[in-house]
Amino acid sequence: MNRPHYILLPVSPLFIAFSLLCAFLFNLLPWGHFIGVPDFVALLLVFWGVHQPRKVGIGTAFVLGLLMDVHDSTLLGENALAYTLLSYFAIMLHRRMLWFPIWTQAMHVFPLLLMAQSAQFIVRFFVSGKFPGWFYFIESVAAALLWPLITWLLLAPQRRAVDRDHTRPI
């Protein structure tokens, strides 16, 4: 464990809201139904559930899930169920995940995203009776591969010092 440990600055609730809004807007883009495009809201819910579990919780996940249900014109509650399960398990694992390096965290994120996507799949399958194919689950792989980039981007504002002092290691 030769990587440096940084003491992070507190995150602004406005920054959390802005990042979730950006993720929601990314999901609104017309590429959302292509194979391999990750669910950005789910990815950010996992990120904030791991890094700030007291600020982003199950209620936020439920509201964002309802908004995604309305946007996707799916069964009302399908994404809400998946996002609440995802948020619950991310909050449950947050202390354990923070001890691991970034790629090991990505390996922990993959089953979480796969579980949420499986919940969506089960609901869709029971309602419509159609099997979308195995490529449906590629989204979880793509989102897990984006985990290091998302972590680097969203933790960058917390790494900078309030008053820069060149004698301080943080």
CYANA upper distance limits for C-alpha pairs under 8 A (distance plus 0.5 A):
  6 TYR  CA    159 ARG  CA      7.65
  6 TYR  CA    170 ILE  CA      6.84
  7 ILE  CA    159 ARG  CA      7.97
  7 ILE  CA    170 ILE  CA      7.40
  8 LEU  CA    158 GLN  CA      5.69
  8 LEU  CA    159 ARG  CA      5.83
  9 LEU  CA    158 GLN  CA      5.16
  9 LEU  CA    159 ARG  CA      6.90
  9 LEU  CA    160 ARG  CA      8.06
  9 LEU  CA    161 ALA  CA      8.06
 10 PRO  CA    158 GLN  CA      7.06
 11 VAL  CA     15 PHE  CA      7.58
 11 VAL  CA     16 ILE  CA      8.02
 11 VAL  CA    157 PRO  CA      8.49
 11 VAL  CA    158 GLN  CA      6.79
 12 SER  CA     16 ILE  CA      7.06
 13 PRO  CA     17 ALA  CA      6.69
 13 PRO  CA     55 LYS  CA      8.03
 14 LEU  CA     18 PHE  CA      6.47
 15 PHE  CA     19 SER  CA      6.54
 16 ILE  CA     20 LEU  CA      6.72
 16 ILE  CA     48 TRP  CA      8.31
 17 ALA  CA     21 LEU  CA      6.55
 18 PHE  CA     22 CYS  CA      6.63
 19 SER  CA     23 ALA  CA      6.68
 19 SER  CA     44 LEU  CA      8.27
 20 LEU  CA     24 PHE  CA      6.60
 20 LEU  CA     41 VAL  CA      7.13
 20 LEU  CA     44 LEU  CA      7.18
 20 LEU  CA     45 LEU  CA      8.40
 21 LEU  CA     25 LEU  CA      6.65
 22 CYS  CA     26 PHE  CA      6.62
 23 ALA  CA     27 ASN  CA      6.80
 23 ALA  CA     40 PHE  CA      5.61
 23 ALA  CA     41 VAL  CA      5.62
 23 ALA  CA     44 LEU  CA      7.60
 24 PHE  CA     28 LEU  CA      6.85
 24 PHE  CA     40 PHE  CA      7.55
 24 PHE  CA     41 VAL  CA      6.24
 24 PHE  CA     68 MET  CA      8.44
 25 LEU  CA     29 LEU  CA      7.16
 26 PHE  CA     40 PHE  CA      7.28
 27 ASN  CA     31 TRP  CA      8.48
 27 ASN  CA     32 GLY  CA      6.46
 27 ASN  CA     39 ASP  CA      7.07
 27 ASN  CA     40 PHE  CA      6.78
 27 ASN  CA     41 VAL  CA      7.62
 28 LEU  CA     32 GLY  CA      7.57
 28 LEU  CA     71 HIS  CA      7.89
 31 TRP  CA     37 VAL  CA      7.59
 32 GLY  CA     37 VAL  CA      6.65
 32 GLY  CA     38 PRO  CA      8.33
 32 GLY  CA     39 ASP  CA      8.29
 33 HIS  CA     37 VAL  CA      7.98
 35 ILE  CA    135 PHE  CA      7.25
 35 ILE  CA    136 TYR  CA      7.19
 35 ILE  CA    138 ILE  CA      7.54
 35 ILE  CA    139 GLU  CA      7.56
 36 GLY  CA    135 PHE  CA      8.28
 36 GLY  CA    136 TYR  CA      8.25
 36 GLY  CA    138 ILE  CA      5.69
 36 GLY  CA    139 GLU  CA      5.10
 36 GLY  CA    141 VAL  CA      8.50
 36 GLY  CA    142 ALA  CA      6.67
 37 VAL  CA    139 GLU  CA      6.13
 37 VAL  CA    142 ALA  CA      7.43
 37 VAL  CA    143 ALA  CA      8.47
 38 PRO  CA     43 LEU  CA      8.40
 38 PRO  CA    139 GLU  CA      5.10
 38 PRO  CA    140 SER  CA      7.05
 38 PRO  CA    142 ALA  CA      6.32
 38 PRO  CA    143 ALA  CA      5.54
 39 ASP  CA     43 LEU  CA      6.86
 39 ASP  CA    139 GLU  CA      7.55
 39 ASP  CA    143 ALA  CA      7.57
 40 PHE  CA     44 LEU  CA      6.64
 40 PHE  CA    143 ALA  CA      8.10
 41 VAL  CA     45 LEU  CA      6.53
 41 VAL  CA     64 LEU  CA      8.24
 42 ALA  CA     46 VAL  CA      6.77
 42 ALA  CA     83 TYR  CA      6.97
 42 ALA  CA     86 LEU  CA      7.99
 42 ALA  CA    113 LEU  CA      7.80
 43 LEU  CA     47 PHE  CA      6.76
 43 LEU  CA    113 LEU  CA      8.10
 43 LEU  CA    143 ALA  CA      7.01
 43 LEU  CA    147 TRP  CA      8.21
 44 LEU  CA     48 TRP  CA      6.50
 45 LEU  CA     49 GLY  CA      6.25
 45 LEU  CA     56 VAL  CA      7.94
 45 LEU  CA     61 ALA  CA      7.29
 45 LEU  CA     83 TYR  CA      8.19
 45 LEU  CA     86 LEU  CA      8.17
 45 LEU  CA     87 SER  CA      6.72
 46 VAL  CA     50 VAL  CA      6.55
 46 VAL  CA     86 LEU  CA      7.36
 46 VAL  CA     87 SER  CA      6.63
 46 VAL  CA     90 ALA  CA      6.03
 46 VAL  CA    109 VAL  CA      7.97
 47 PHE  CA     51 HIS  CA      6.59
 47 PHE  CA    151 THR  CA      7.84
 48 TRP  CA     52 GLN  CA      5.52
 48 TRP  CA     53 PRO  CA      6.93
 48 TRP  CA     55 LYS  CA      8.39
 48 TRP  CA     56 VAL  CA      6.53
 49 GLY  CA     53 PRO  CA      5.00
 49 GLY  CA     54 ARG  CA      8.48
 49 GLY  CA     56 VAL  CA      6.47
 49 GLY  CA     57 GLY  CA      6.92
 49 GLY  CA     87 SER  CA      6.51
 49 GLY  CA     90 ALA  CA      5.89
 49 GLY  CA     91 ILE  CA      5.55
 49 GLY  CA     94 HIS  CA      7.47
 50 VAL  CA     90 ALA  CA      6.18
 50 VAL  CA     91 ILE  CA      6.23
 50 VAL  CA     93 LEU  CA      7.69
 50 VAL  CA     94 HIS  CA      4.77
 50 VAL  CA     95 ARG  CA      7.98
 50 VAL  CA     97 MET  CA      7.87
 50 VAL  CA     98 LEU  CA      8.01
 51 HIS  CA     94 HIS  CA      7.42
 51 HIS  CA     98 LEU  CA      8.34
 52 GLN  CA     56 VAL  CA      6.83
 53 PRO  CA     57 GLY  CA      6.49
 53 PRO  CA     91 ILE  CA      6.18
 53 PRO  CA     94 HIS  CA      8.13
 56 VAL  CA     60 THR  CA      6.58
 56 VAL  CA     61 ALA  CA      8.25
 57 GLY  CA     61 ALA  CA      6.92
 57 GLY  CA     87 SER  CA      6.86
 57 GLY  CA     88 TYR  CA      8.05
 57 GLY  CA     91 ILE  CA      8.13
 58 ILE  CA     62 PHE  CA      6.60
 58 ILE  CA     83 TYR  CA      8.38
 58 ILE  CA     84 THR  CA      5.75
 58 ILE  CA     87 SER  CA      6.14
 58 ILE  CA     88 TYR  CA      6.80
 59 GLY  CA     63 VAL  CA      6.81
 59 GLY  CA     84 THR  CA      8.11
 60 THR  CA     64 LEU  CA      6.66
 61 ALA  CA     65 GLY  CA      6.44
 61 ALA  CA     80 ALA  CA      7.34
 61 ALA  CA     83 TYR  CA      5.78
 61 ALA  CA     84 THR  CA      5.85
 61 ALA  CA     87 SER  CA      6.93
 62 PHE  CA     66 LEU  CA      6.74
 62 PHE  CA     80 ALA  CA      5.23
 62 PHE  CA     81 LEU  CA      7.63
 62 PHE  CA     83 TYR  CA      6.85
 62 PHE  CA     84 THR  CA      6.09
 63 VAL  CA     67 LEU  CA      6.82
 63 VAL  CA     80 ALA  CA      7.52
 64 LEU  CA     68 MET  CA      6.66
 64 LEU  CA     80 ALA  CA      7.54
 64 LEU  CA     83 TYR  CA      8.36
 65 GLY  CA     69 ASP  CA      6.58
 65 GLY  CA     77 GLY  CA      7.59
 65 GLY  CA     78 GLU  CA      8.07
 65 GLY  CA     79 ASN  CA      5.09
 65 GLY  CA     80 ALA  CA      4.17
 65 GLY  CA     81 LEU  CA      7.78
 65 GLY  CA     82 ALA  CA      8.11
 65 GLY  CA     83 TYR  CA      6.39
 65 GLY  CA     84 THR  CA      8.37
 66 LEU  CA     70 VAL  CA      6.79
 66 LEU  CA     76 LEU  CA      7.27
 66 LEU  CA     77 GLY  CA      6.60
 66 LEU  CA     79 ASN  CA      7.10
 66 LEU  CA     80 ALA  CA      5.80
 67 LEU  CA     71 HIS  CA      6.75
 68 MET  CA     72 ASP  CA      6.41
 68 MET  CA     79 ASN  CA      6.97
 68 MET  CA     80 ALA  CA      8.42
 69 ASP  CA     73 SER  CA      6.22
 69 ASP  CA     74 THR  CA      5.82
 69 ASP  CA     75 LEU  CA      7.18
 69 ASP  CA     76 LEU  CA      6.09
 69 ASP  CA     77 GLY  CA      7.10
 69 ASP  CA     78 GLU  CA      7.18
 69 ASP  CA     79 ASN  CA      6.28
 69 ASP  CA     80 ALA  CA      7.83
 70 VAL  CA     74 THR  CA      7.40
 70 VAL  CA     76 LEU  CA      7.60
 74 THR  CA     78 GLU  CA      7.53
 75 LEU  CA    124 ARG  CA      8.49
 76 LEU  CA     80 ALA  CA      8.39
 77 GLY  CA     81 LEU  CA      6.28
 78 GLU  CA     82 ALA  CA      6.95
 78 GLU  CA    119 ALA  CA      8.49
 78 GLU  CA    120 GLN  CA      6.43
 78 GLU  CA    123 VAL  CA      7.11
 79 ASN  CA     83 TYR  CA      6.39
 79 ASN  CA    120 GLN  CA      7.06
 80 ALA  CA     84 THR  CA      6.54
 81 LEU  CA     85 LEU  CA      6.74
 81 LEU  CA    119 ALA  CA      8.12
 81 LEU  CA    120 GLN  CA      8.45
 82 ALA  CA     86 LEU  CA      6.58
 82 ALA  CA    116 ALA  CA      5.18
 82 ALA  CA    117 GLN  CA      7.45
 82 ALA  CA    119 ALA  CA      6.22
 82 ALA  CA    120 GLN  CA      6.61
 83 TYR  CA     87 SER  CA      6.46
 83 TYR  CA    116 ALA  CA      7.17
 84 THR  CA     88 TYR  CA      6.51
 85 LEU  CA     89 PHE  CA      6.77
 85 LEU  CA    116 ALA  CA      7.21
 86 LEU  CA     90 ALA  CA      6.56
 86 LEU  CA    112 LEU  CA      6.66
 86 LEU  CA    113 LEU  CA      7.48
 86 LEU  CA    115 MET  CA      8.02
 86 LEU  CA    116 ALA  CA      6.24
 87 SER  CA     91 ILE  CA      6.57
 88 TYR  CA     92 MET  CA      6.62
 89 PHE  CA     93 LEU  CA      6.63
 89 PHE  CA    112 LEU  CA      7.64
 90 ALA  CA     94 HIS  CA      6.36
 90 ALA  CA    112 LEU  CA      7.80
 93 LEU  CA     97 MET  CA      6.60
 94 HIS  CA     98 LEU  CA      6.84
 95 ARG  CA     99 TRP  CA      7.76
 96 ARG  CA    100 PHE  CA      8.07
 97 MET  CA    105 GLN  CA      6.32
 97 MET  CA    108 HIS  CA      7.74
 98 LEU  CA    105 GLN  CA      8.01
100 PHE  CA    104 THR  CA      6.35
100 PHE  CA    105 GLN  CA      6.49
101 PRO  CA    105 GLN  CA      6.74
102 ILE  CA    106 ALA  CA      6.82
102 ILE  CA    147 TRP  CA      8.34
102 ILE  CA    148 PRO  CA      6.48
103 TRP  CA    107 MET  CA      6.91
103 TRP  CA    148 PRO  CA      7.42
104 THR  CA    108 HIS  CA      6.94
105 GLN  CA    109 VAL  CA      6.64
105 GLN  CA    147 TRP  CA      8.49
106 ALA  CA    110 PHE  CA      6.70
106 ALA  CA    144 ALA  CA      5.74
106 ALA  CA    145 LEU  CA      7.38
106 ALA  CA    147 TRP  CA      6.22
106 ALA  CA    148 PRO  CA      7.70
107 MET  CA    111 PRO  CA      7.91
107 MET  CA    144 ALA  CA      7.55
108 HIS  CA    112 LEU  CA      7.51
109 VAL  CA    113 LEU  CA      6.75
109 VAL  CA    144 ALA  CA      6.57
109 VAL  CA    147 TRP  CA      8.36
110 PHE  CA    114 LEU  CA      6.52
110 PHE  CA    140 SER  CA      6.58
110 PHE  CA    141 VAL  CA      7.00
110 PHE  CA    143 ALA  CA      8.11
110 PHE  CA    144 ALA  CA      5.70
111 PRO  CA    115 MET  CA      6.41
112 LEU  CA    116 ALA  CA      6.88
113 LEU  CA    117 GLN  CA      6.61
113 LEU  CA    140 SER  CA      5.94
113 LEU  CA    143 ALA  CA      8.32
113 LEU  CA    144 ALA  CA      8.38
114 LEU  CA    118 SER  CA      6.45
114 LEU  CA    137 PHE  CA      7.52
114 LEU  CA    140 SER  CA      5.99
115 MET  CA    119 ALA  CA      6.75
116 ALA  CA    120 GLN  CA      6.95
117 GLN  CA    121 PHE  CA      6.61
117 GLN  CA    137 PHE  CA      7.62
117 GLN  CA    140 SER  CA      7.95
118 SER  CA    122 ILE  CA      6.57
119 ALA  CA    123 VAL  CA      6.84
120 GLN  CA    124 ARG  CA      6.68
121 PHE  CA    125 PHE  CA      6.41
122 ILE  CA    126 PHE  CA      6.65
123 VAL  CA    127 VAL  CA      6.72
124 ARG  CA    128 SER  CA      6.35
124 ARG  CA    129 GLY  CA      7.81
124 ARG  CA    130 LYS  CA      8.16
125 PHE  CA    129 GLY  CA      5.14
125 PHE  CA    130 LYS  CA      6.11
125 PHE  CA    131 PHE  CA      6.92
132 PRO  CA    136 TYR  CA      6.81
134 TRP  CA    138 ILE  CA      8.32
137 PHE  CA    141 VAL  CA      7.88
138 ILE  CA    142 ALA  CA      6.83
139 GLU  CA    143 ALA  CA      6.60
140 SER  CA    144 ALA  CA      6.61
141 VAL  CA    145 LEU  CA      6.73
142 ALA  CA    146 LEU  CA      6.85
143 ALA  CA    147 TRP  CA      6.94
146 LEU  CA    150 ILE  CA      6.66
147 TRP  CA    151 THR  CA      6.49
148 PRO  CA    152 TRP  CA      6.60
149 LEU  CA    153 LEU  CA      6.64
150 ILE  CA    154 LEU  CA      6.50
151 THR  CA    155 LEU  CA      6.40
152 TRP  CA    156 ALA  CA      6.51
155 LEU  CA    159 ARG  CA      6.93
156 ALA  CA    160 ARG  CA      7.53
159 ARG  CA    170 ILE  CA      8.36
160 ARG  CA    170 ILE  CA      8.44
161 ALA  CA    170 ILE  CA      7.50
